[in-house]
Amino acid sequence: MFKSAKIPTFFLIIGICWALFSNPIITLFLRHLAPLEQDSYRSLNDLIFVIIMCYVLYVKIKNQQRKLTKSEEEYRQLFESNPNPLWIYNEKLRFVKVNKAAVEKYGYSTKKFLKMTVNDINSQADYIILKDYINEPHEEFQLAGIREHVKATGVTFIVSIVSYPVLFTNQHCNLVMATDITSLIEKERKLKDAYQKIKTSNEALLQIAWSNSHELRKPLCSILSLVSLLKEASDHEREEFLRLLEISSTELDLVLRQNNEKVDAIELEEVY
């Protein structure tokens, strides 16, 4: 507010000072001249004032235009040289400006982009989400979420969208920055898969540990007991003990094979 009033205030002060002091000074120094000649000097004084003010105003306006041009150029360079795709679209969803990064990333020429709408670079899966977002009012900087975009070649990739309403070429538009996060999403997926594998392996190891402490102990204890009994058994008892020993051995073998299969499954998951 102060900057916009600076130039008018300056001219107002100079004009008031000139009007208050110039005529009395002319009258003081030119009092020996005739009134008609004094009026001529006063007219000349007014003309000089107008010329000086016009020149000062010209210089001020020229400086402001230079600063404005420089500022516009800096913003243009910032827009064009940004490594992330940037574009501006209007209320009809049509692109009105795109930067070099957008052209390189999506594979469309600038001329082609300006004939397209934002719907053309969004996948069918995101069409409804995009429609709902655009229909909502947005008055400030906003993270518009994660979108799936499509290149000119048909390849899809994931982007994070940041949007901000702007006034461009006297139109209400939106400035958008898209950041490719496909690799981050893929890394996150791999981390989740790795976590799930570790979780599954831990659960299997717990089952093996429980089996070793419970299921394995039963046939093993039976075998040890039967071996001790066989030393003092009669022929008739020996046959029965051998039968029970065979059953316990089969149970022990079954538990061991099941545990080995679980260990092999864990090792196979770690390989892949």
ABEGO torsion letter per residue (X at the ends): XAAAAAAAAAAAAAAAAAAAAAAAAAAAAAAABBAAAAAAAAAAAAAAAAAAAAAAAAAAAAAAAAAAAAAAAAAAAAAAABABBBBBBBAAGBBABBBAAAAAAAGBBAAAAAABBAAAABBAAAAAAAAAAAABBBABBBBAEBBBBBBAAGBBBBBBBBBBBBBBGGBBBBBBBBBBAAAAAAAAAAAAAAAAAAAAAAAAAAAAAAAAAAAAAAAAAAAAAAAAAAAABBAAAAAAAAAAAAAAAAAAAAAAAAAAAAAAAAAAAAAX
